[in-house]
Amino acid sequence: MTAEMYCVEGNYCKHLSGSYHGWCITDGDCDSKCIDEDKRNVSGDCGDFPPRCYCYTFCSP
């Protein structure tokens, strides 16, 4: 996990993927990479410009 993590949509934290390289083209590829990257990741999607892969984990309250 990276140190740059922030809460989004309630109980989820969003952080940049550590293993996805290059532009993020499809959410499905990003999601798969995030889940394989860390068992705490629950999903992933593309965001920003240029598009990068962001992973989501559950945040501690």
C-alpha positions in Angstrom: 0.0 0.0 0.0 1.1 3.5 -0.6 1.1 6.3 2.0 -1.1 8.4 -0.2 -4.5 7.1 0.6 -7.8 9.0 1.1 -11.4 8.2 2.0 -14.0 8.2 -0.7 -17.7 7.2 -0.7 -18.1 6.3 3.0 -16.0 3.4 4.1 -13.7 3.1 1.2 -10.1 4.3 0.9 -8.6 5.0 -2.6 -4.9 4.7 -3.4 -2.8 4.5 -6.6 -2.0 0.9 -7.6 1.6 -0.1 -7.0 1.8 -2.7 -9.7 -0.3 -1.3 -12.6 2.0 0.5 -15.0 1.1 2.7 -17.9 -2.2 4.4 -18.8 -5.3 2.7 -17.3 -7.5 1.9 -20.2 -10.2 -0.5 -18.8 -11.7 -0.6 -15.3 -11.8 -4.4 -15.5 -8.0 -4.7 -16.0 -7.4 -2.3 -13.1 -9.9 -4.1 -10.9 -8.1 -7.4 -11.5 -4.7 -6.0 -10.9 -5.8 -4.4 -7.6 -7.3 -7.6 -6.3 -4.2 -9.6 -7.2 -1.9 -6.9 -5.7 -3.2 -7.0 -2.1 -5.8 -9.1 -0.4 -7.1 -6.0 1.3 -8.1 -4.4 -2.0 -11.7 -4.9 -2.8 -11.8 -3.2 -6.3 -10.1 -0.8 -8.7 -10.9 1.6 -11.4 -9.3 4.1 -13.8 -9.2 7.8 -12.9 -7.4 11.1 -13.4 -5.7 12.4 -16.6 -3.7 10.7 -17.8 -5.7 7.8 -16.6 -4.2 5.8 -13.8 -5.3 2.7 -11.9 -6.7 3.3 -8.4 -7.4 0.6 -5.8 -10.1 0.6 -3.1 -9.8 -0.9 0.4 -12.1 -0.7 3.4 -11.1 2.2 5.7 -10.9 2.0 9.5 -13.4 4.4 11.1 
